[in-house]
Amino acid sequence: MSKNNKNSAAKNTEDAVKKAAETAQEVKEEAEKAVETAEETASDVIDLTEDAADATENILDLTEEGSDKKAETDEAEKAPENADEKEAEGEEAEAAPVSVREKYHFDLLSKIIIWVVAGIIFLGAVCVTTYYVTTAQKAEFHADCTDTIMWANATAESGHVYDQEFSYACFLPFSTSTIMYPLLHFFGLSMTAHIVGMMCFFVLLTVFLVFMIHEMTGSYPMSLVGTAIFLSITLSTQKMREIFWGHTIYYSLGILFLVIGAFMYFRFLSVGSKARALKKDGKNNKKTTIHKLIIFLCICLFMLLTGTDGITGFTLFALPFAGAVFAEQFVNTKHKLLSGKTALVTFRCLVFLIMAVLGNAINNKLLGDMTAGYQEANSNFSPMEEWLEHFHNLPFAWMRLLGVKSLQYVKFTSEEGIPNMIFLMAAILIAVIPVIATCYYKKFGDDRKAKMLRIWIWMHWAVTAVNIMGYVFGVLAAADWRIIPMIGTSLIVSILFLSWSVTRSADVSRITVILFVPIFMAGMLHCNDVRKMKKDEYKHNTQYMLADFLEEEGVNRGYATFWNANSVTVITGERIKVSDVDVNERGVFSRPYQSSKRWYETDPEQGEYFLLLSGYEMEQMNLSDFPIYNEPIRTAQRSINGIDFNLLVYDHNIVTP
């Protein structure tokens, strides 16, 4: 009986060993298949709960578990008395491949649903923004919107980067004006050139934002949704639309630079990680190393070009970008302060800053003794007595830019009150979520993508510090829109934090999604407001109506004050050339702002010059001696949008440079 028991135990042990070995082999084969599947889908991950990199790492872990099972088989051979236990473990191992398949072999229907929903949201925001840039913005077009194309035109007229005869508001040689310069040769100084140039800016910002978010999350659907949210919020108010899509000045240009710079640096980190992995595996990483070097050189060139934008490039991009990269490494206590890694990151940041300084030096060489009054005025301190008032106005400026209106005596639940409540909640959350993200700073993990999010948090607070300093202690408080850079970075950090929490299934993911509901709803309302703007609404724009008035009167060259000058020139495609003048009780004088001295020179072939004035400007001019020495040969009047305009036509040039 004892002998039979021993034979039975031996046989059971042998069966258990065989079964465990077979199970281990199956686990290994399933894990290898899962690795191949993850590699195939790594370039096109659509799961909003995991990214390709994490998936591959988890599968590698499962492969190691398969080898552990093989080790357990060896133990079974040495310990027959544990055969039953090994058999049970073998049964558990058989269930493992099922969970792998459930986790990484996505249901086709869920893939389609995720892509369709993300695609609809993205295309909706893109279509509405495109409609505004190409069509609806004409209704809100005015003199400030012409600065970008006027800088490009100055370059075209002079044949140099800077026109010594032109008076610049600010110096931004590397901006949308760089794109508009060649467009002038095809479309002239016109609305077509302006719209195409702004569409190029829109495409650049949208594409790089999608790629940047994808580089951090590994999910294109998440990238599309995040970009759609950003685009929709930029349509919140007329001033936000103007700053982002009406023209390009440093408020929106800094956001574009940060997005492009972040994408290139994140790509640099990803390629560097791949190169190290290949080297560790003993594989040839020459191509990857060259790729990494090319990206680094591109970043250096980009820093050089942005450096030519002077103090703007430094304060809104170069310093926040390089400072964030360094700060993220410096405060990371898992790396020694005097380590090779820290030294390498410090070296990169120094190179970036040196390239920016070199770009600034090149710009100063091109400028010579030229100055830009508007740009330089924004760098001045304001009286100390006004600082508290500026600080008090900051949150109100933030809310107004994001669509919140002052609706006294309007009920919360009224047709007008409900949207305002949504805008209010969205404005508060866009300010608060970056603070929450900062509190989670140490919980992001130690991988490459966590590093990217931490860098963006540093960039946001750097831009915010610069913006608040200029607003509270400087003269930026004179206009709400000058805090748009920190609104932009706050929105981006909020979107990235949402992306991180969802793709990593963080414990805060559901809360973050709930917090984003008002922001998403606000974006939808903004898009709907733009969608409802009529295509021919521009016909009621004062500038377009003035252009029609002047064309009907048969004039083609003359003068008007700033708000009625350059805009009419661009709208008419230079068929009517209007130059800026200053009108006061002393007379009519040329105004050196966003204009060239050549525009005031007398043309021997020009028979008539006109002067376009509002009723108030007419009264101011009549107080001077100007009417005594300059009598018009004919006049005309027209009331436009409640303003009485007077047209005075002369047979000579009434303004000299």
Rosetta blueprint (number, residue, H / E / L):
1 M L
2 S H
3 K H
4 N H
5 N H
6 K H
7 N H
8 S H
9 A H
10 A H
11 K H
12 N H
13 T H
14 E H
15 D H
16 A H
17 V H
18 K H
19 K H
20 A H
21 A H
22 E H
23 T H
24 A H
25 Q H
26 E H
27 V H
28 K H
29 E H
30 E H
31 A H
32 E H
33 K H
34 A H
35 V H
36 E H
37 T H
38 A H
39 E H
40 E H
41 T H
42 A H
43 S H
44 D H
45 V L
46 I L
47 D L
48 L L
49 T L
50 E L
51 D L
52 A H
53 A H
54 D H
55 A H
56 T H
57 E H
58 N H
59 I H
60 L H
61 D H
62 L H
63 T H
64 E H
65 E H
66 G H
67 S H
68 D H
69 K H
70 K H
71 A H
72 E H
73 T H
74 D H
75 E H
76 A H
77 E H
78 K H
79 A L
80 P H
81 E H
82 N H
83 A H
84 D H
85 E H
86 K H
87 E H
88 A H
89 E H
90 G H
91 E H
92 E H
93 A H
94 E H
95 A H
96 A H
97 P H
98 V H
99 S H
100 V H
101 R H
102 E H
103 K H
104 Y H
105 H L
106 F L
107 D L
108 L H
109 L H
110 S H
111 K H
112 I H
113 I H
114 I H
115 W H
116 V H
117 V H
118 A H
119 G H
120 I H
121 I H
122 F H
123 L H
124 G H
125 A H
126 V H
127 C H
128 V H
129 T H
130 T H
131 Y H
132 Y H
133 V H
134 T H
135 T L
136 A H
137 Q H
138 K H
139 A H
140 E H
141 F L
142 H L
143 A H
144 D H
145 C H
146 T H
147 D H
148 T H
149 I H
150 M H
151 W H
152 A H
153 N H
154 A H
155 T H
156 A H
157 E H
158 S H
159 G L
160 H L
161 V L
162 Y L
163 D L
164 Q L
165 E L
166 F E
167 S L
168 Y L
169 A L
170 C L
171 F L
172 L L
173 P L
174 F L
175 S L
176 T H
177 S H
178 T H
179 I H
180 M H
181 Y H
182 P H
183 L H
184 L H
185 H H
186 F H
187 F H
188 G L
189 L L
190 S L
191 M H
192 T H
193 A H
194 H H
195 I H
196 V H
197 G H
198 M H
199 M H
200 C H
201 F H
202 F H
203 V H
204 L H
205 L H
206 T H
207 V H
208 F H
209 L H
210 V H
211 F H
212 M H
213 I H
214 H H
215 E H
216 M H
217 T H
218 G L
219 S L
220 Y H
221 P H
222 M H
223 S H
224 L H
225 V H
226 G H
227 T H
228 A H
229 I H
230 F H
231 L H
232 S H
233 I H
234 T L
235 L L
236 S L
237 T L
238 Q H
239 K H
240 M H
241 R H
242 E H
243 I H
244 F H
245 W H
246 G H
247 H L
248 T L
249 I L
250 Y H
251 Y H
252 S H
253 L H
254 G H
255 I H
256 L H
257 F H
258 L H
259 V H
260 I H
261 G H
262 A H
263 F H
264 M H
265 Y H
266 F H
267 R H
268 F H
269 L H
270 S H
271 V H
272 G H
273 S H
274 K H
275 A H
276 R H
277 A H
278 L H
279 K H
280 K H
281 D L
282 G L
283 K L
284 N L
285 N L
286 K H
287 K H
288 T H
289 T H
290 I H
291 H H
292 K H
293 L H
294 I H
295 I H
296 F H
297 L H
298 C H
299 I H
300 C H
301 L H
302 F H
303 M H
304 L H
305 L H
306 T H
307 G H
308 T L
309 D L
310 G L
311 I H
312 T H
313 G H
314 F H
315 T H
316 L H
317 F H
318 A H
319 L H
320 P H
321 F H
322 A H
323 G H
324 A H
325 V H
326 F H
327 A H
328 E H
329 Q H
330 F H
331 V L
332 N L
333 T L
334 K L
335 H L
336 K L
337 L L
338 L L
339 S L
340 G H
341 K H
342 T H
343 A H
344 L H
345 V H
346 T H
347 F H
348 R H
349 C H
350 L H
351 V H
352 F H
353 L H
354 I H
355 M H
356 A H
357 V H
358 L H
359 G H
360 N H
361 A H
362 I H
363 N H
364 N H
365 K H
366 L H
367 L H
368 G L
369 D L
370 M L
371 T L
372 A L
373 G H
374 Y H
375 Q H
376 E H
377 A H
378 N L
379 S L
380 N L
381 F E
382 S L
383 P L
384 M H
385 E H
386 E H
387 W H
388 L H
389 E H
390 H H
391 F H
392 H H
393 N H
394 L H
395 P H
396 F H
397 A H
398 W H
399 M H
400 R H
401 L H
402 L L
403 G L
404 V L
405 K L
406 S L
407 L L
408 Q L
409 Y L
410 V L
411 K L
412 F L
413 T L
414 S L
415 E L
416 E L
417 G H
418 I H
419 P H
420 N H
421 M H
422 I H
423 F H
424 L H
425 M H
426 A H
427 A H
428 I H
429 L H
430 I H
431 A H
432 V H
433 I H
434 P H
435 V H
436 I H
437 A H
438 T H
439 C H
440 Y L
441 Y H
442 K H
443 K H
444 F L
445 G L
446 D L
447 D L
448 R H
449 K H
450 A H
451 K H
452 M H
453 L H
454 R H
455 I H
456 W H
457 I H
458 W H
459 M H
460 H H
461 W H
462 A H
463 V H
464 T H
465 A H
466 V H
467 N H
468 I H
469 M H
470 G H
471 Y H
472 V H
473 F H
474 G E
475 V L
476 L H
477 A H
478 A H
479 A L
480 D H
481 W H
482 R H
483 I H
484 I H
485 P H
486 M H
487 I H
488 G H
489 T H
490 S H
491 L H
492 I H
493 V H
494 S H
495 I H
496 L H
497 F H
498 L H
499 S H
500 W H
501 S H
502 V H
503 T H
504 R L
505 S L
506 A L
507 D L
508 V L
509 S H
510 R H
511 I H
512 T H
513 V H
514 I H
515 L H
516 F H
517 V H
518 P H
519 I H
520 F H
521 M H
522 A H
523 G H
524 M H
525 L H
526 H H
527 C H
528 N H
529 D H
530 V H
531 R H
532 K L
533 M L
534 K L
535 K L
536 D L
537 E H
538 Y H
539 K H
540 H H
541 N L
542 T H
543 Q H
544 Y H
545 M H
546 L H
547 A H
548 D H
549 F H
550 L H
551 E H
552 E H
553 E L
554 G L
555 V L
556 N L
557 R E
558 G E
559 Y E
560 A E
561 T L
562 F H
563 W H
564 N H
565 A L
566 N H
567 S H
568 V H
569 T H
570 V H
571 I H
572 T L
573 G L
574 E L
575 R L
576 I L
577 K E
578 V E
579 S E
580 D E
581 V E
582 D E
583 V E
584 N E
585 E L
586 R L
587 G E
588 V E
589 F E
590 S E
591 R L
592 P L
593 Y L
594 Q L
595 S L
596 S E
597 K H
598 R H
599 W H
600 Y H
601 E L
602 T L
603 D L
604 P L
605 E L
606 Q L
607 G L
608 E L
609 Y E
610 F E
611 L E
612 L E
613 L E
614 S E
615 G H
616 Y H
617 E H
618 M H
619 E H
620 Q H
621 M H
622 N H
623 L L
624 S L
625 D L
626 F H
627 P H
628 I H
629 Y H
630 N L
631 E L
632 P L
633 I L
634 R E
635 T E
636 A E
637 Q E
638 R E
639 S E
640 I E
641 N L
642 G L
643 I E
644 D E
645 F E
646 N E
647 L E
648 L E
649 V E
650 Y E
651 D L
652 H L
653 N L
654 I L
655 V L
656 T L
657 P L
